[in-house]
Amino acid sequence: MGEVAALRQLVGQVQELWDLYGANAHPLPRWYLLDFEHGSIKDDYCGGRTGYNSELLKIMETNQSPPRKRPRRDRNREKAPCSNTTEVMQQEIWKEFPEDLFETVIARLPVAAIFRFRTVCRKWSCLLGSDSFSHQYSEAPRGLPWFYTITHENANNNVAVYDPSLKKWHHPSVPLAPTKIVIPVASAGGLVCLLDLSHRNFYVCNPLRQSLKEIPPRSVQGWSRVAVGMVLNGRSSSHGYKVMWLGNDGTYEVYDSTKNTWSCPGVFPTSFKLPLVLNFRSQPVAVGSTLYFMCAEPDGVLSYDVSTGIWRQFTIPLPLHLTDHTLAEFQGRVMLVGLLCKNAATCVCIWELQKMTLLWKEVDRMPNIWCLEFYGKHMKMTCLGNSGLLMLSLKAKRMNRLVTYNLFKREWQKVPDCMLPCSRKKQWIACGTAFDPCPSALA
């Protein structure tokens, strides 16, 4: 009887393994045990037992296939009701999520993530156009500015936008202006001001929203080249904005978006020498409500406060051996970016205007190893952005280099080549301006 008991223990252990790997999926098997003492065969359903005698003769027959481990898919089906309950609970939780807190979180996402967020559903897309989201976005900390540029390609869409945080070029489908040929001349609050080649018709667009608005043409008739600046009425474009143009003959006008009209709020000072020799290669910079224009003969800076209508002129000598130069702005300070050329050497330098002495003080210059590439070449420089982060286009015969300079970190970086999607053809940048990416800005 002891041998039979040991055999039953062995069968019990096998049964435990069966129960662990699928006893619920199949009926319990019937085991047949050989009774050596009585010369008969007994059948039994065995429970769990441990231990066995390895020398014991085992004769087992079953009418079921050997046990197998069930697939994970089958085991998950048994848990499906619990998962569905969890999903319903999650939907109920998100349904009660506060809308203002939702907008606060979204306003602090990177711009590229915000536009992926828009594609989720129509409600989320409409959320970005609400006044409350515009307020939340204006309160959020600012990132790096983007660059709105025009390429040399003669195509229906020759606009290229550069995101310096991702080091990536975008090609938005901005609606074409009636004149088709426009150049970016100024920006403020996420909006870019465009001017046609006649220097008479103005447009304002938000490259991120792919919107375009034509503003009334300036009242002065005839063709004359002008310098254009742009400022906000408040902290964001929701409070309106102003666009100002200035000609060499001292004529100027200011456009107010809240009134949708041009006006001449005052008279140009008679003490200023006319005609003005404006540096049109240098875009005006805005510090608060004040616009700064680069002048020559004499060298210096001309400023106009849009809110008060006050003009000021500063005579500031330029550094020696300076060729191409442009104004820039950083944290309320007026900066100068220029190309120093002496003998065959060429270098890009950064200066800051000292308010007490009205002199330019050098604060940084391009690394020498980069400048060696320009040695002996006749270089031309164009500044495509002049606020916080600069983009410089350095051109020579059969060479076009784009670099950025971070005024806060004092860091130089090379910009990847601009290419159209699904194309290996390099595009050359003709002109551009920097702008703060703002999905909620309306022209």
SEVO-769184 format. One record per residue (C-alpha): residue in one letter; x, y, z. Coordinates in steps of 0.1 Angstrom, whole numbers, padded with zeros to 4 digits, always signed. Each point is the difference from the previous one (the first is absolute). Layout:
aXYZ/...
END
This chain:
m+0000+0000+0000/g+0030+0023+0006/e+0009-0002-0037/v-0035+0009-0011/a+0000+0030+0024/a+0033+0013-0015/l-0015-0004-0035/r-0030+0020+0010/q+0023+0027+0013/l+0017+0002-0034/v-0033+0002-0018/g-0010+0028+0024/q+0030+0021-0009/v-0007-0004-0037/q-0036+0011+0007/e+0013+0032+0017/l+0020+0009-0030/w-0031-0006-0022/d-0021+0022+0022/l+0026+0028-0002/y+0002-0001-0039/g-0036-0004-0010/a-0021-0021+0022/n-0029+0024-0005/a+0001-0004-0038/h-0003-0039+0000/p-0019-0025+0022/l+0020-0018+0026/p+0017-0031-0015/r-0006-0035+0013/w+0031-0018+0011/y+0002-0038+0001/l+0022-0015+0027/l+0013-0036+0000/d-0006-0019+0033/f+0028-0024+0003/e-0014-0018+0031/h-0035-0007-0013/g+0008-0004-0037/s-0025+0027-0010/i-0001+0034-0014/k-0015+0029+0021/d-0011+0033-0013/d+0000+0032+0021/y-0001+0038-0001/c+0031+0012+0019/g+0006+0031+0019/g+0033+0017+0008/r+0027-0021+0016/t+0038+0003+0001/g+0029-0024-0002/y+0004-0032-0020/n+0022-0031-0004/s+0021+0003-0032/e+0004-0038-0001/l-0037-0007+0000/l-0015-0014-0031/k-0024+0025-0015/i-0027-0009-0024/m-0023+0029-0008/e-0025+0004-0027/t-0021+0031-0007/n-0026+0009-0026/q+0012+0037-0002/s+0029+0016-0017/p+0030+0012+0021/p-0006+0033+0018/r+0013+0032-0018/k+0005+0036+0012/r-0028+0022-0014/p+0008+0029-0022/r+0001+0035+0016/r-0029+0011-0022/d-0023-0026+0015/r+0011+0009+0035/n-0006+0038-0007/r-0036-0007-0011/e-0009-0011+0035/k+0013+0034+0012/a-0019+0020-0027/p-0030+0010+0021/c+0023+0016+0026/s+0020+0019-0027/n-0032+0014-0015/t-0011+0012+0035/t+0033+0018+0004/e-0003+0017-0034/v-0035+0012+0009/m+0013+0013+0033/q+0028+0019-0018/q-0024+0016-0024/e-0021+0012+0029/i+0031+0015+0017/w+0011+0019-0032/k-0036+0012-0006/e+0002+0019+0033/f+0035+0014-0006/p-0001+0038+0004/e+0002+0018-0034/d+0022+0029+0012/l+0025-0025+0015/f+0000-0019-0033/e+0008+0033-0019/t+0028+0008+0025/v+0017-0033-0007/i-0004+0002-0038/a+0014+0036-0001/r+0033-0012+0015/l+0006-0027-0026/p+0025+0004-0028/v-0016+0016-0031/a+0005-0031-0021/a-0019-0021+0027/i-0028+0026+0000/f-0007-0005-0037/r+0000-0038+0004/f-0025+0006+0028/r-0022+0019-0024/t-0005-0031-0022/v-0016-0021+0028/c-0035+0013-0003/r-0020+0031-0011/k-0006+0011+0036/w+0037+0001+0007/s+0007+0018-0032/c-0026+0027+0008/l+0015+0003+0035/l+0032+0016-0014/g-0020+0029-0015/s-0018+0009+0032/d+0007+0032+0020/s+0007-0019+0031/f+0027-0021-0016/s+0015+0032-0016/h+0003+0015+0035/q+0015-0032+0014/y+0026-0001-0028/s+0010+0036+0005/e+0007-0008+0037/a+0021-0031-0008/p+0038+0004-0002/r+0014+0006-0034/g+0022-0023-0020/l+0024+0007-0028/p-0013+0021-0029/w-0006-0015-0034/f+0011+0013-0034/y-0023+0009-0029/t+0020+0000-0032/i-0004+0003-0037/t+0020-0022-0023/h+0013+0007-0035/e-0022-0026-0016/n-0026+0012-0025/a-0028-0021+0013/n-0035+0005+0012/n+0011-0004+0036/n+0035+0012+0006/v-0004+0004+0038/a+0022-0020+0024/v-0003+0002+0038/y+0028-0011+0022/d-0004-0014+0036/p+0033+0004+0018/s-0010-0022+0030/l-0005-0030-0023/k+0025+0012-0027/k-0027-0007-0026/w-0014+0018-0030/h-0037+0002-0007/h-0018+0010-0032/p-0034+0013+0010/s-0027+0007-0027/v-0005+0037+0007/p-0027+0016-0022/l+0015+0020-0028/a-0003+0037+0000/p-0016+0017-0031/t+0034+0012-0011/k+0016-0035+0007/i+0034+0016+0005/v+0003+0012+0036/i+0029+0003+0025/p-0001-0003+0038/v+0010+0033+0015/a-0011-0001+0037/s-0017-0021+0027/a-0017+0003+0034/g-0020-0023+0022/g+0001-0030-0024/l-0010+0021-0030/v+0022+0007-0030/c-0004+0032-0021/l+0005-0004-0037/l+0007+0027-0027/d-0003-0003-0037/l+0027+0012-0024/s-0018+0033-0007/h+0005+0008+0037/r-0037+0011+0002/n-0021-0031+0008/f+0003-0016+0034/y-0012-0034+0013/v+0000-0016+0035/c+0001-0038+0004/n+0004-0027+0027/p+0021-0027-0016/l-0011-0026+0025/r-0037+0006-0006/q+0006+0004-0037/s-0021+0032+0000/l+0006+0032-0020/k-0016+0034+0003/e+0004+0030-0024/i+0001+0034+0017/p-0008+0032-0018/p+0028+0014-0022/r+0019+0030+0013/s-0014+0033-0012/v+0033+0014-0015/q-0001-0005-0037/g+0030-0009-0021/w+0029-0024+0005/s+0024+0005+0028/r+0020-0024+0021/v-0010-0001+0037/a+0012-0015+0032/v-0028-0018+0019/g-0004-0008+0037/m-0027-0017+0021/v-0010+0002+0037/l-0028-0014+0021/n-0026+0022+0019/g+0002-0024+0030/r+0015-0032+0010/s-0015-0020-0028/s-0015+0005-0035/s-0035-0002+0015/h+0004+0036+0011/g+0009+0011-0035/y+0032+0010-0017/k+0016+0029-0019/v+0020+0000-0032/m+0022+0030-0009/w+0018+0009-0032/l+0027+0027-0004/g+0014+0015-0032/n+0033+0018-0007/d-0018+0032-0005/g-0013+0000+0036/t-0036-0010-0009/y-0015-0027+0022/e-0034-0016+0009/v-0012-0023+0028/y-0027-0027-0005/d-0022-0009+0030/s-0016-0034-0003/t-0028+0010+0024/k-0011+0028-0023/n+0011-0016-0033/t+0014+0033-0013/w+0033+0017-0007/s+0007+0034+0017/c+0028+0025+0004/p+0000+0008+0037/g+0025+0028-0002/v+0026+0020-0020/f+0035-0012-0006/p+0025+0022+0020/t+0015+0028-0021/s+0033-0003+0019/f+0007-0033-0016/k+0020+0001-0032/l-0019-0010-0031/p+0001-0021-0021/l+0006-0028+0025/v+0024-0027-0011/l-0017-0031+0014/n+0017-0033+0000/f-0027-0021-0016/r+0021-0032+0004/s-0006+0004+0037/q-0035-0007+0013/p-0012+0024+0027/v-0001-0015+0035/a-0027+0005+0026/v+0007+0005+0037/g-0034+0004+0017/s-0019+0026-0020/t+0032+0016-0015/l+0013-0008-0035/y+0037+0004-0008/f+0012+0007-0036/m+0035-0003-0013/c+0013+0031-0017/a+0032+0012-0018/e+0015+0034-0008/p+0003+0005+0029/d+0002-0035+0014/g-0024-0006+0028/v-0034-0011+0011/l-0034+0017-0004/s-0028-0009+0024/y-0037+0006+0001/d-0024-0007+0029/v-0033-0012-0016/s-0020+0007+0032/t+0013+0035+0007/g+0010+0012-0035/i+0035+0011+0011/w+0029-0001-0024/r+0037-0002+0011/q+0033-0002-0019/f+0033-0014+0012/t+0033+0004-0018/i+0020-0031+0007/p+0033-0007-0019/l+0002-0035-0015/p+0029-0024+0007/l+0029+0001-0024/h+0002-0024-0030/l-0038-0006+0003/t-0018-0009-0033/d-0035-0016+0003/h-0017+0008+0033/t-0034-0001+0015/l-0018+0008+0033/a-0012-0026+0025/e-0017+0000+0033/f+0005-0021+0032/q-0018+0004+0033/g-0007+0037-0007/r+0036+0008-0011/v+0009+0011-0035/m+0026-0022-0017/l+0020+0002-0032/v+0010-0029-0023/g+0026+0006-0026/l+0026-0015-0024/l+0035+0011+0007/c+0023-0002-0031/k+0037+0008+0003/n+0024-0010-0027/a-0012-0035-0009/a-0014-0010+0034/t-0037+0002+0006/c-0018-0005+0034/v-0035+0006+0014/c-0001+0020+0032/i-0027+0010+0025/w-0001+0034+0018/e-0021+0016+0027/l-0010+0036+0001/q+0013+0017+0032/k-0027+0025+0012/m+0024+0022+0019/t+0027+0004-0026/l-0021-0007-0032/l+0027-0022-0013/w-0001-0036-0013/k+0018-0025+0023/e+0009-0034-0015/v-0014-0029+0020/d+0006-0030-0022/r+0012-0012-0034/m-0002-0031-0021/p+0025-0028+0007/n+0032+0003-0019/i-0003-0035-0015/w-0032+0010-0016/c+0014+0032-0013/l+0028-0018-0019/e-0026-0013-0024/f-0006+0037-0011/y+0037+0009-0004/g+0008+0017-0033/k-0037+0000-0011/h-0022+0031-0006/m-0027-0007+0026/k-0035+0016+0003/m-0020-0003+0032/t-0038+0003+0005/c-0016-0002+0034/l-0034-0019-0002/g-0010+0004+0037/n+0009+0027+0024/s-0016-0009+0034/g+0017-0024+0025/l+0010-0025-0026/l+0017+0011-0032/m+0001-0018-0033/l+0028+0012-0023/s+0002-0007-0037/l+0037+0001-0011/k+0004-0001-0038/a+0029+0000-0024/k+0005-0014-0035/r-0014-0035+0000/m-0004+0000+0038/n-0029+0007+0023/r+0003-0007+0037/l-0028+0003+0026/v+0009+0003+0036/t-0019+0010+0032/y+0013+0019+0030/n-0017-0002+0034/l+0005+0033+0017/f-0009-0015+0034/k+0023-0030-0001/r+0026+0017-0024/e-0001-0032-0020/w+0006-0004-0038/q-0017-0028-0019/k-0001-0010-0036/v-0034-0003-0017/p-0008-0031-0021/d-0007+0005-0037/c-0035+0010-0010/m-0015-0026-0023/l-0035-0007-0012/p-0017-0032+0012/c+0009-0030-0022/s+0027+0020-0017/r+0038+0002+0002/k+0002+0034-0016/k+0015+0027+0024/q-0020+0032+0002/w+0017+0033+0005/i-0015+0025+0024/a-0007+0035-0014/c-0013+0019+0030/g-0019-0006+0032/t-0009+0011+0035/a-0003-0015+0035/f-0034-0004+0017/d-0013-0015+0032/p-0021-0031-0009/c-0035+0006+0014/p-0028-0024-0011/s-0027+0024+0013/a+0012+0033-0016/l-0026+0016-0023/a+0007+0026-0026/
END
